[in-house]
Amino acid sequence: MKKSFRILAVLLLAAVLLPAVPARAAEAGGSINVYNWGQYISDGTGGTLDVIAAFEEATGIQVNYTTYDTNETMYTKLKTGGSSYDVIIPSDYMIGRLIAEDMLEPLNFDNIPNYQYVDESFRNQAYDPDNTYSVPYTWGTVGIIYNTKYVDEVTSWEALWDEAYADKILMFDNNRDAFAIAQLLLGHSLNTEDQADFEAEADLLREQKPLVQQYVMDQIFSKMEREEAWIAPYYAGDYLTMYAENDALAFSHPEEGFNLFIDAMCIPKGCTNKAGAEAFINFLCDPEISGQNLDALGYSTPISAAKEYMDPETAASPVAYPDEATLARGQAFSALSNDATQRMDALWLDVKTGGSNTTVYLVAGAAAVVVLVALLVFLQARRKRRKARRGSSRA
């Protein structure tokens, strides 16, 4: 879709969609709180569709929009309370965990008629087998983004351990994605819960740490676009956004395999406007909205009819829509048990902090305390000896 046509489409879209919005959406009214990944909805930049503005225009429902950078951040925010959200967009394995912990509301699909457009291949997934709690938003893959000016062609995750790129390597700042890379290199399942596997994966990540410039999530955009870093693992959809800013960047689906994921829209327990939330989910499932939204984002649509509204080049991209042979190397995450999650969390914290300046400072501080205690003991003993000498001289 050419930009001039896209701008015209944006101007007409609200008028076209308004009569198509179910009456129950208009009845919902009020506002909704949406909690989503950063840079994960088209916002009108560069003549693209401003999805939230179009929804507000079509329904009269105000959207309060905030973002997170990892599934784990989102989970912690929900678990600890203090904030109320109406729509969240977690990844597959996290949805499984939220369902298991009774943290999601069942959806009323009478309010989501556009669910009919979601491809059958994205329904009845293991994380929500009866399609009770979630509606797919995007799908995608994880791979390696690299700058062809400085990095040779990449075919393996081993490139992230290459000393030739020391201090120019970025790494995921979340444990599940980081451990997955080590798991693929070691031939482990992406859903292992074996402690020996975890230990071996943590050891491999520790070996990489001296080469890593920074552990990042959304910061990757500026660092790769400005060539402050040369190579990083990240999501294919975001690569397409970065490539638009720096065409020296390339993307690889490593030969060892990769994570294949679905992110889906859910309503958490404690929401205050469920009908409004379902109206928002329904809106994002409209083929034209999904097409324009994901055309801007670069992520893959679970709605084949949406491709009609996308730039043909984007709809045919082998990065966003890999061939079957490539997809066969993909593995999906499943929710880990709470025990396994806690063990991975602890190892990840140790990987990131072990041997760091923080540890050095703690050791040095402990040594200083020991020296101070010894000095105090010495001074106290010396005072006692002086008192004893003064007492004997008086005698």
Secondary structure, 3 states (H helix, E strand, C coil): CCHHHHHHHHHHHHHHHHHHCCHHHHHHCCEEEEEEECCCCCECHHHCCEHHHHHHHHHCCEEEEEEECCHHHHHHHHHHCCCCCCEECCEHHHHHHHHHCCCECCCCHHHCHHHHHCCHHHCCECCECCCCCCEEEEEEEEEEEEECCCCCCCCCHHHHHCHHHCCCEEEECCHHHHHHHHHHHHCCCCCCCCHHHHHHHHHHHHHHHHHEEEEECCCHHHHHHCCCCCEEEEEHHHHHHHHHHCCCEEEECCCCCEEEEEEEEECECCCCCHHHHHHHHHHHCCHHHHHHHHHHHCCECCCHHHHHHCCHHHHCCCCCCCCHHHHCCEECCCCCCHHHHHHHHHHHHHHHHCCCHHHHHHHHHHHHHHHHHHHHHHHHHHHHHHHHHHHHHHC
